[in-house]
Amino acid sequence: MENGNKIDLNDAESVRNTLYCSGYSDVAIGYYINKPYMGSLPDADQVTEITGPCGDTMRVFLKFDQGIIVDAKYQVFGCPGAVASAMAAVDLIKGKSIDEAIALKDRDIYRKLVEIPEKKQDCIRLAVKTLQKALEEYTCRDREVA
């Protein structure tokens, strides 16, 4: 770290300040610190995992009720940009139909996050790709059963 400063990862204010100075918005920082949709869903209808080109890995858990996403969680092994992107994705798809969720675009997450560093745009793409792959797998499997 520059100037010999160390970040105390257990100190939310230290993390917040570091991320803010790195180009993250307060919204993105809040998602990273609070991680509102981090975890798993034991009764998920679909679980899909993707590892991005940078090595970040996301696993999405989706729960449906009559074609509506009623719950979703991500497990993320990655940087603050990856965590924030995944958490924002859930806010944008929860309560939506499969068709509405599959239409989610990178720009939708970017707008929700307000600002993240340019070099972290791949994190947004990974969150969208993981979600879209999960929705495609679920709808294909659902068609095979029918």
Contacts in CASP RR format, 6 or more apart in sequence:
PFRMAT RR
TARGET T0000
AUTHOR 0000-0000-0000
METHOD contacts of the structure
MODEL  1
MENGNKIDLNDAESVRNTLYCSGYSDVAIGYYINKPYMGSLPDADQVTEI
TGPCGDTMRVFLKFDQGIIVDAKYQVFGCPGAVASAMAAVDLIKGKSIDE
AIALKDRDIYRKLVEIPEKKQDCIRLAVKTLQKALEEYTCRDREVA
1 7 0 8 1.000
7 14 0 8 1.000
7 15 0 8 1.000
7 18 0 8 1.000
8 14 0 8 1.000
8 15 0 8 1.000
9 15 0 8 1.000
12 33 0 8 1.000
15 29 0 8 1.000
15 32 0 8 1.000
15 33 0 8 1.000
16 29 0 8 1.000
16 30 0 8 1.000
16 33 0 8 1.000
19 28 0 8 1.000
19 29 0 8 1.000
19 32 0 8 1.000
19 80 0 8 1.000
20 26 0 8 1.000
20 29 0 8 1.000
22 117 0 8 1.000
23 115 0 8 1.000
23 116 0 8 1.000
23 117 0 8 1.000
24 32 0 8 1.000
24 80 0 8 1.000
24 81 0 8 1.000
24 84 0 8 1.000
24 115 0 8 1.000
24 116 0 8 1.000
24 117 0 8 1.000
25 113 0 8 1.000
25 114 0 8 1.000
25 115 0 8 1.000
25 116 0 8 1.000
26 114 0 8 1.000
27 88 0 8 1.000
27 112 0 8 1.000
27 113 0 8 1.000
27 114 0 8 1.000
28 80 0 8 1.000
28 81 0 8 1.000
28 84 0 8 1.000
28 88 0 8 1.000
28 113 0 8 1.000
28 114 0 8 1.000
28 115 0 8 1.000
28 116 0 8 1.000
29 80 0 8 1.000
29 84 0 8 1.000
30 84 0 8 1.000
31 83 0 8 1.000
31 84 0 8 1.000
31 87 0 8 1.000
31 88 0 8 1.000
31 113 0 8 1.000
32 80 0 8 1.000
32 81 0 8 1.000
32 83 0 8 1.000
32 84 0 8 1.000
32 87 0 8 1.000
34 87 0 8 1.000
35 83 0 8 1.000
35 87 0 8 1.000
36 87 0 8 1.000
36 90 0 8 1.000
36 91 0 8 1.000
37 72 0 8 1.000
37 73 0 8 1.000
37 74 0 8 1.000
37 86 0 8 1.000
37 87 0 8 1.000
37 90 0 8 1.000
37 91 0 8 1.000
38 73 0 8 1.000
38 74 0 8 1.000
38 75 0 8 1.000
38 76 0 8 1.000
38 83 0 8 1.000
38 86 0 8 1.000
38 87 0 8 1.000
39 61 0 8 1.000
39 73 0 8 1.000
39 74 0 8 1.000
39 75 0 8 1.000
40 59 0 8 1.000
40 61 0 8 1.000
40 73 0 8 1.000
40 75 0 8 1.000
41 61 0 8 1.000
41 62 0 8 1.000
41 63 0 8 1.000
41 71 0 8 1.000
41 72 0 8 1.000
41 73 0 8 1.000
43 63 0 8 1.000
44 61 0 8 1.000
44 62 0 8 1.000
44 63 0 8 1.000
45 62 0 8 1.000
45 63 0 8 1.000
45 64 0 8 1.000
45 138 0 8 1.000
46 60 0 8 1.000
46 61 0 8 1.000
46 62 0 8 1.000
46 64 0 8 1.000
46 134 0 8 1.000
46 135 0 8 1.000
46 137 0 8 1.000
46 138 0 8 1.000
46 141 0 8 1.000
47 59 0 8 1.000
47 60 0 8 1.000
47 61 0 8 1.000
47 62 0 8 1.000
47 134 0 8 1.000
48 59 0 8 1.000
48 60 0 8 1.000
48 130 0 8 1.000
48 133 0 8 1.000
48 134 0 8 1.000
48 137 0 8 1.000
49 57 0 8 1.000
49 58 0 8 1.000
49 59 0 8 1.000
49 60 0 8 1.000
49 130 0 8 1.000
50 57 0 8 1.000
50 58 0 8 1.000
50 126 0 8 1.000
50 129 0 8 1.000
50 130 0 8 1.000
50 133 0 8 1.000
51 57 0 8 1.000
52 122 0 8 1.000
52 126 0 8 1.000
53 122 0 8 1.000
54 122 0 8 1.000
54 123 0 8 1.000
55 78 0 8 1.000
56 76 0 8 1.000
56 77 0 8 1.000
56 78 0 8 1.000
56 79 0 8 1.000
56 82 0 8 1.000
56 123 0 8 1.000
56 126 0 8 1.000
57 76 0 8 1.000
57 77 0 8 1.000
57 78 0 8 1.000
58 74 0 8 1.000
58 75 0 8 1.000
58 76 0 8 1.000
58 77 0 8 1.000
58 82 0 8 1.000
58 86 0 8 1.000
58 126 0 8 1.000
58 127 0 8 1.000
58 130 0 8 1.000
59 74 0 8 1.000
59 75 0 8 1.000
59 76 0 8 1.000
59 130 0 8 1.000
60 72 0 8 1.000
60 73 0 8 1.000
60 74 0 8 1.000
60 86 0 8 1.000
60 130 0 8 1.000
60 131 0 8 1.000
60 134 0 8 1.000
61 71 0 8 1.000
61 72 0 8 1.000
61 73 0 8 1.000
61 74 0 8 1.000
61 75 0 8 1.000
62 69 0 8 1.000
62 71 0 8 1.000
62 72 0 8 1.000
62 134 0 8 1.000
62 135 0 8 1.000
62 138 0 8 1.000
63 69 0 8 1.000
63 70 0 8 1.000
63 71 0 8 1.000
63 72 0 8 1.000
64 70 0 8 1.000
64 98 0 8 1.000
64 138 0 8 1.000
67 97 0 8 1.000
67 98 0 8 1.000
68 95 0 8 1.000
68 96 0 8 1.000
68 97 0 8 1.000
69 93 0 8 1.000
69 94 0 8 1.000
69 95 0 8 1.000
69 96 0 8 1.000
69 97 0 8 1.000
69 98 0 8 1.000
69 101 0 8 1.000
70 94 0 8 1.000
70 95 0 8 1.000
71 94 0 8 1.000
72 89 0 8 1.000
72 90 0 8 1.000
72 93 0 8 1.000
72 94 0 8 1.000
73 90 0 8 1.000
74 86 0 8 1.000
74 87 0 8 1.000
74 89 0 8 1.000
74 90 0 8 1.000
74 127 0 8 1.000
74 130 0 8 1.000
76 82 0 8 1.000
76 83 0 8 1.000
76 86 0 8 1.000
79 120 0 8 1.000
79 123 0 8 1.000
80 120 0 8 1.000
81 116 0 8 1.000
81 117 0 8 1.000
81 120 0 8 1.000
81 123 0 8 1.000
82 120 0 8 1.000
82 123 0 8 1.000
82 126 0 8 1.000
82 127 0 8 1.000
84 113 0 8 1.000
84 116 0 8 1.000
84 123 0 8 1.000
85 109 0 8 1.000
85 113 0 8 1.000
85 116 0 8 1.000
85 120 0 8 1.000
85 123 0 8 1.000
85 124 0 8 1.000
85 126 0 8 1.000
85 127 0 8 1.000
86 127 0 8 1.000
86 130 0 8 1.000
88 109 0 8 1.000
88 112 0 8 1.000
88 113 0 8 1.000
88 127 0 8 1.000
89 104 0 8 1.000
89 109 0 8 1.000
89 127 0 8 1.000
89 128 0 8 1.000
89 131 0 8 1.000
91 112 0 8 1.000
92 104 0 8 1.000
92 108 0 8 1.000
92 109 0 8 1.000
92 112 0 8 1.000
93 100 0 8 1.000
93 101 0 8 1.000
93 104 0 8 1.000
93 131 0 8 1.000
98 135 0 8 1.000
98 138 0 8 1.000
98 139 0 8 1.000
101 131 0 8 1.000
101 135 0 8 1.000
102 132 0 8 1.000
102 135 0 8 1.000
102 136 0 8 1.000
104 128 0 8 1.000
104 131 0 8 1.000
104 132 0 8 1.000
105 128 0 8 1.000
106 121 0 8 1.000
106 124 0 8 1.000
106 125 0 8 1.000
106 128 0 8 1.000
109 124 0 8 1.000
109 127 0 8 1.000
109 128 0 8 1.000
110 116 0 8 1.000
110 121 0 8 1.000
110 124 0 8 1.000
113 124 0 8 1.000
116 123 0 8 1.000
116 124 0 8 1.000
END
